[in-house]
């Protein structure tokens, strides 16, 4: 009986790690999450619920709202942007009121839940760009943390093994997206 409970607790612990934050849960069970689909939306799809993520490029605070430009990246089931992936394109997210540029800094990961609103012509340097625009209903800012992964294996001599080593070890640094 005990092993059964360990399996159940282990499964619950693993699902807790990939849970979608409440701020990204919308009215639909499955909003549109693929950037190529959103990039082709037209006025006919206005109001369609969308969940996209990526890295912030910039913030433009206006009189009554703020526009955050975002480089789109694929997102996981938990809404986390894949910072190792290549850009899928760009989109703009319109927030009601003021957003603090220090909090919404260039290079910070973000996921947006919103409704498709329109398309907007803009520029990326000297290139004319057609942005999908989302009206924000919820969002999640993420942090990037560096973790050192130790690749050292135990040193074994016969049946004796030890983690104690003399000399240079091996390892690597990995960037991980986390909640603030």
C-alpha positions in Angstrom: 0.0 0.0 0.0 2.8 2.4 0.8 4.4 2.3 -2.7 1.0 3.4 -4.2 1.0 6.5 -2.1 4.5 7.4 -3.0 3.6 7.1 -6.7 0.6 9.4 -6.2 2.6 12.0 -4.2 5.4 11.9 -6.8 2.9 12.5 -9.6 1.3 15.4 -7.8 4.7 16.9 -7.1 5.6 16.7 -10.8 2.3 18.2 -12.0 2.8 21.1 -9.5 6.0 22.0 -11.3 4.3 22.6 -14.6 1.1 24.3 -13.6 -0.1 27.3 -15.5 -0.1 30.4 -13.3 -3.6 31.8 -12.5 -2.8 35.0 -14.3 -2.5 33.1 -17.6 -5.7 31.1 -17.3 -8.4 32.5 -19.5 -12.1 31.9 -20.4 -11.2 29.2 -22.9 -9.7 25.8 -22.0 -7.2 26.1 -24.9 -6.5 29.6 -26.3 -4.4 30.1 -29.4 -0.8 29.6 -28.4 1.0 29.3 -31.8 2.5 32.5 -33.0 2.2 31.6 -36.8 -1.6 31.4 -36.3 -1.7 34.7 -34.5 0.5 36.4 -37.1 -2.1 35.5 -39.8 -5.2 36.7 -37.8 -7.4 39.4 -39.3 -10.1 41.7 -38.1 -12.5 38.8 -38.4 -10.7 37.1 -35.4 -10.9 40.2 -33.2 -11.6 39.0 -29.6 -10.0 35.6 -30.1 -8.2 34.6 -26.9 -4.5 34.2 -27.3 -1.6 33.2 -25.0 1.9 34.1 -26.3 5.3 34.5 -24.6 8.7 35.8 -25.4 11.3 38.4 -24.5 10.5 42.1 -24.0 12.0 44.4 -26.6 10.7 47.7 -25.3 7.9 49.7 -23.5 6.0 52.7 -24.8 3.9 54.4 -22.1 1.2 56.5 -23.6 -1.5 58.7 -22.0 -3.9 56.0 -21.0 -2.2 52.7 -21.8 1.2 51.1 -22.4 2.5 49.1 -25.3 5.0 46.4 -24.7 6.8 45.0 -27.8 7.7 41.3 -27.5 9.9 38.9 -29.5 7.7 35.8 -29.6 9.2 32.5 -28.5 7.5 29.1 -28.1 6.0 28.5 -24.7 5.6 25.4 -22.5 2.3 24.0 -21.1 3.2 26.0 -18.0 3.4 29.2 -20.1 7.2 29.6 -19.8 9.0 31.0 -22.9 11.7 28.8 -24.3 14.7 31.2 -24.1 16.9 28.9 -26.1 14.6 28.8 -29.1 14.8 31.1 -32.1 12.4 34.0 -32.5 9.1 33.3 -34.1 8.4 37.0 -34.9 7.1 40.0 -32.9 3.9 41.2 -31.4 2.6 44.1 -29.3 0.7 43.8 -26.0 -1.4 46.7 -24.9 -1.8 47.2 -21.1 -4.3 49.5 -19.5 -2.5 52.3 -17.6 1.1 52.7 -16.9 3.7 49.9 -16.7 7.1 50.5 -15.1 9.9 50.2 -17.7 12.3 49.0 -15.0 10.1 46.0 -14.3 9.3 45.4 -18.0 13.0 45.7 -19.0 14.4 44.7 -22.3 15.4 41.0 -22.3 13.0 39.9 -19.5 10.8 36.9 -20.3 7.0 37.5 -20.3 3.9 35.6 -21.2 0.7 37.4 -22.2 -2.9 36.3 -22.0 -5.1 38.6 -24.1 -7.5 39.0 -26.9 -6.4 39.6 -30.5 -7.2 43.2 -31.2 -5.8 44.3 -34.5 -2.7 44.5 -36.8 -0.4 47.5 -36.7 2.3 48.6 -39.1 5.6 49.5 -37.5 9.3 49.5 -38.0 12.1 47.2 -36.7 15.1 49.4 -37.5 14.6 50.2 -41.1 12.3 47.2 -41.9 8.5 47.7 -42.1 6.9 45.1 -39.8 3.2 44.0 -39.5 2.6 43.4 -35.7 -0.3 41.4 -34.3 -1.7 43.4 -31.3 -3.1 41.8 -28.2 -5.3 43.5 -25.6 -3.8 42.2 -22.3 -6.1 40.4 -19.8 -3.4 38.7 -17.8 0.3 38.3 -17.9 3.3 36.7 -16.1 6.8 38.2 -15.8 9.5 35.6 -15.4 13.0 35.6 -14.0 16.1 34.0 -15.6 18.3 32.3 -13.1 21.7 30.7 -13.7 22.2 27.3 -12.2 25.5 25.4 -12.2 25.1 21.8 -13.2 27.8 19.5 -11.8 28.8 16.9 -14.4 31.3 15.2 -12.1 30.7 11.5 -11.5 31.9 9.8 -8.4 35.5 8.5 -8.5 35.4 4.8 -8.0 38.3 2.4 -7.2 37.1 -1.2 -6.9 33.9 -1.2 -4.7 34.9 2.1 -3.1 33.4 5.3 -4.6 33.9 8.9 -3.5 32.7 12.4 -4.6 36.0 13.8 -3.3 38.2 14.8 -6.2 41.5 16.6 -6.4 41.9 18.8 -9.5 39.5 20.5 -11.9 35.9 19.3 -12.1 33.5 19.6 -15.0 30.2 21.3 -15.1 28.1 23.9 -17.0 25.9 26.8 -16.4 22.3 26.6 -17.4 19.7 29.4 -17.6 16.3 28.5 -16.2 13.0 30.4 -16.3 11.4 30.9 -12.8 8.6 32.8 -11.2 9.6 36.0 -9.5 
